[in-house]
């Protein structure tokens, strides 16, 4: 009913056995009941995030997908571009809407795209702190992609997907869930774990940027994913969703 891809940036395989004693839910279930590949290799270069995210659900190398890096020099436009910036779109979810992002540079279809072509009732949602992560894994036909805006502390999207954010996403932003960790310390696991970071005391770009780079940011993203499951009824409508 629901295909769920979780990508953890820079998480090496050896973290699974190394921290196995600390896993109580998801990773423990996956390693116990799933297929675990202990000697897998990337089949593309460079191994930067945009290229990897484009490859995960397309199977295409950079020369085929069109995503050759996080950013590159566009000879036609005669300037540097990012993998997802799109001057033909505007941001959603912020008061001052600037240039948006989209998968318009992705030349191939994702699993989600193929699924929607075969079953138009299926829904495909991409969620991440990074725009390129949310956008490139979801694909060109995705119903929605949301990513974190460190300036405003909101999850944003673009007019590529819809003229406005869905109500559940707008309500999530309005509740200011990101402010829950103001002034909190980020500590290492285990008894007597040292302080790895301390969150700023007041909301603003400095705090929202710190949240992006902390463990608390993962908790925020999980909360958003739960709202998406509920708001879009993913996997609950007799269709397969991604």
N, C-alpha and C positions, 0 to 999 in steps of 0.2 A: 504493500500500500504506500509506503514511503521510502524513497531512496535517500539516505543521508550521508553526505560526504563531509568529514571533518578534517581540515588541513591544519596542522600545527607547525608553524614556521620554525625550522631548525631543530625539530625533534628527531634525533637520531634513533635508530632501532635499539641500540644498547640501553636506552633509557627505560625500555619496557622491562627487561630483567633487572636492571639496576635498582629501580624504584618499585619493584613488584610488591613488596611488603606494604607499601603505602596506598596501593590501589584498592578501593572498596566497591567501585561501581563499574563505570564504562570500560576502562582499560582492562580491568580484571575479567569482565565478561567477554570482551573481544579476544583476549589472549587465551581464555579457557574454552570458549565455544566457537571461535572464528578461525579463519585461515591466517596464519602468521608467516610472513616471508622474511627469512633471516639473512638472505644474501641477495637482495634486490639492488639494481643499479639504474641510474638515470640513463635514458637513451637520447639525451639532448644536451646542448650547450648553447648559451651559458645557463647555469643553474640558478638564475635570479628568480624572484618571486613571480613576476608576470609570465615568464616563459613556462614555469612549472604549473601555474594555475591554468594557463591555456592548454597545457598538455594533459592535465589530469582527466578531464571529461571529454576531450576530443581525440586523444591518442596521436595528435599531429605534432611533428617536429616544428621548430620555429620557421623554417623555410616554407612550410606548407601553411601553417596557421596564420602567418603574418605578424605574429608577436615575437619579435626578435630580441626584446629586452624590456626593462622597465621604462626606458626612454631611449630615443635615438635621434639622429639627424635625418630629417625628411628632405630629400633632395628636391622634391617638387615644390614644397613650401619654403625651402631654404631657411629652416630653423629647426631647433630641437623640439620634439613632441614627446608626450608621455604615451604609454600604451593605450590609455582609455580616455584622454581628454577629447572633448567634442564641442567645438564652437557652435555647432548647430543645435545644441541643447542648453538648458539652463538648470541650475540647481533647484531642488525642492526641499522644503523643510527649514529654510533660513530666511530671515527678513530681507536681507540684501542678496538677491539671487544673482550669482555670477555664472561663469561658464560651467556647464555640466560635464558629465562623463558618460560614456556608452561603450558598447562592444563593437562599434562601427569598423574598427581596424581588424577585428577577428574574422578571418576569411573562411573558416570552417564551422561546421555545426557541432554542438555538444550533445551529450546523451539527452539532456533536457530538451534541446531543439528537436532531435529526432523523435522523442517521445511525444512532443506537442504536435508534430506533423502527423503522427499516427493516431494520436488521441487528443483532439483539440481541448477536451475538458480537463486535461492534466494541468497542474500548476507547478511553476518552477520559480523558486525564490533563492536569491543569493544574499548572504549576510556576512559582513566582516568589518574589522576596523579599517582595512585598506580598501580603497575604491577598486583597484585592479583585481583584488581577490574576490570581492563580491560579484563583480561584473563578468570576469573572464570565465569563471567556473560555471556560472549560470547560463551564459550564452546569449545569442542574438534575439531569441524569441522569449526570453524570461519575462515573467509577469512583473517582477520587481527585483531590484538590487538596492540594498541599503548599506551605507558605510559611515564611519565616524568622522565628524567634523570637530577638530580640536579647537577651533576658534569659538564655537557656540555651545559645545557640549550636547549636540543633537545628532541623531542618525539622519542622514540626508540621502536623497536620490536625485534623479534628473527626469526631464520631460521626455526622454527616450521611452520611458515605461508608462507614464500616465501624466495627466495635467496637474495632479496633486497627490500628496501622500495618502495612502489608505487611512481610514479613521483610526484603526488600532495602532498604527505607527505614529500618527500625530498625537494620540492620547499618551502613548509611551513617552514621547519627548516632553509633552506638557507636564508629566509627573516628575520631571527632573530626577530620574532614578540614579543618574551618575553622581549626584551630590552626596550619596550615602557614605562615601569614603573620605570625606573632607577631614584632613588632619590625621588620618589613620596611618599606622605603621605597617609596612609590608615586611613580614618576617620569614626566615627560612623554616622549613618543616622540622619537627622534632622538638623535644624538650630543650629549652634554653637556646632556641634558634636565634641567630643574630638578626639585627635589623638590616634589611636589604634596601629599604627606601622609606621615606616619610612623605606622605602626600601633603601638598599645600593646604593651608587652613581655609582659604577663600576660593569660591568658584571663579573661573576665568580661564583664558587660554593656557596659562602655566599649569593649572590644575588638570585641565582636560588633556593636555599633552602628557602630563605625568601618568594619568590614568591609562592612556594608550599604551604606555610602556610598562605597566605593572600587572601583577596577577589579578588585581581587581577588575581590570578591563575584560578579562575572560569571563568573570562572573556577570558583568554587564551584558556581554554578548550572548551568554546563555539565557539571560532573562529576556532579551529581545527575541531569541529563537523560540522561546516558549510562547511569547505573545503572537509570533507569526503562525505557529502551529494552531493556536486557538483562533486567531483572527481570520486566517485563510482556510481553516478546517483541513489542514494538510493530512492526507492519508485517512480521511474520515468521510469521503464522499463517493466511495465506489470507483475512484480513479486512482491511478498511480501518480504520485507527486514526487518532486525532487526538491 
